[in-house]
Amino acid sequence: MMTEPLNGKYECYGQNLWWDKLAKQRLSTDASEVLEDVKSACEFYLRYMDHPYKLKKDHPELAEEIEEVIKITLETTPEEDGWSYYNEWLFKLAFKDVFKNESKRKMEKN
């Protein structure tokens, strides 16, 4: 029994149902993994948004990079914009793994 359609056509109706069910299961698993990654990134971002010193305290492995971002933020960001440079950097940091994991999942599929 074939596992994929041949030239876009199935050998029988039962195979059509089986293939569609398999595709939905894969989609639902992938979607739930992506959703979990996005949720985790959002929680991380929201926890440390506008709080670089809290991030530095909770993640000492990032201390040097955080200090550099704080320095740039204080030098280049107008006071009314607050921590905008830091928050942009934090957003990229938080969602970096989401995009990396998505690319990895796509490569595993192929």
N, C-alpha and C positions, 0 to 999 in steps of 0.2 A: 504494500500500500504506500502510495506517495505521501510525503508530508507537506508538499507545497503544490500549488496549482501549476499545471503544465500549460504554458502560453496563456495564462489567465483563466483557464477552464479547469474545472474539477472533474475527476473521473465519475463521481456519483454524488447524489444529494447528501448522503451521510458524511462524506468527506468535507463537503462544504460546511456543514454544521460543526464538525470537529475542528476544522481550520479556523473558523470564526471564533469559536470558544477559546482556542489556544491564543489567538491574537488578542482577544479581550483580556485574558489573564495576564499576558505579558504587559499590555498597556497599563492595566491596573497596578501591577507590581512596580513598573517603572514610574508611574505617576505618583504612587505613594512614597517611593524613595525620594523623588525630587521634592515632593511636598514636605517631607520630613527635613530634608536639607535646607529648604527655604525657611521653614519655621525656625530651625536652629539658628540660622544666620540672622533672621529678624530679631530673635530674642537677644543674641549677642550684641547686635547693633544698638538696640533700644536700651540695653543695660548700660552701655558705655558711652552713648551719645552725649556730648557736652561734658563728659567726665574723664578726661585723659589721665588724671592722677589716680582715679579708681582703677582704670585699666592697667596702669603701670604697677599698682600695688598687687592686683590680682594675677597679673601675667608678667612677672619680672624678666622672663626671657625676651620680652619685647621692649625692655626699658630704654635701651639706646635709641632704637627707632622712634619710640614715643617721644623721647626728649628732643630729637631732631624735628619731629612734626610739631611739637609744642613751640619750639623756637621759631620755626618758619611761620606758624600761625600767628604768634604774637608780633612778629616783624612785618608781616605782609597783609594781615586781615584787618580791615577797619573795625574799630571797637563795636560799632552797631551790628556788625555781622557775627560777632561772637566767635564761636569755634567752627566756623564754616569750613576752613581748610582741613582741620582735624577731622571733622565729621565726614567729609568727602573721603579722606584717607581711610577712616574707620569703615565706611561703607564698602570700599574696595577690598579691604582686609576681610570683612565679615563674609562677603559673597564670593571671594576668590575660590574657595573650595566647592561652592555650589556649581560654578561653571566648570571647574576642573573635573568634578565627579560626573557632570552631565557629558562632557567630552569623553571621559573614560567609558561610560555606559554605551555611548554611541559606537565607540571603537570595539567594545566587546560584542555588540550585536553583529557587526560586519565580519 
